[in-house]
Structures are given as structure tokens and as C-alpha cells.
Amino acid sequence: MITRMVISRDSTTLECERCGHPAVHVARLVADNGGEVGQTLVCTFCRSHRADRTTRDERD
């Protein structure tokens, strides 16, 4: 079971195709036993922006 994504602080960012911000990182998928399961691309801007929008929509 995958329990977390780990983004290296030294990760080079790429431009996101969705939002256009240079915020795409390669993240390691880490299982609960500490073993690496794989990798994925994560846009940290889209993730935080989506959370802000959800919070704003819930207030309205």
C-alpha cells in the first residue's frame, strides 16, 4: 500500500501543461514499509490551487 509521495528538495521543476507554472516535480511513491514503489509527476501549484478553490467554494 502506498502511503506517501516524497519530493526531493533538490528536484528540478518542469512547466505544467495544465497551469503553465514551473511547478512539476518527480515524486517518489513510498510504501508504508519505506520501500520505493515507483515515481509520478506532481504539480505542486495545481494541487495547492485546487485546495484553495475547494475551500473557497465551500465558504460560498
Buried (B, 14 or more C-beta within 10 A) or exposed (E): EEEEEEEEEEBEBEEBEEBEBEBBBBBBBBEEEEEEEEEEEBBBBBEEBEEEEEEEEEEE
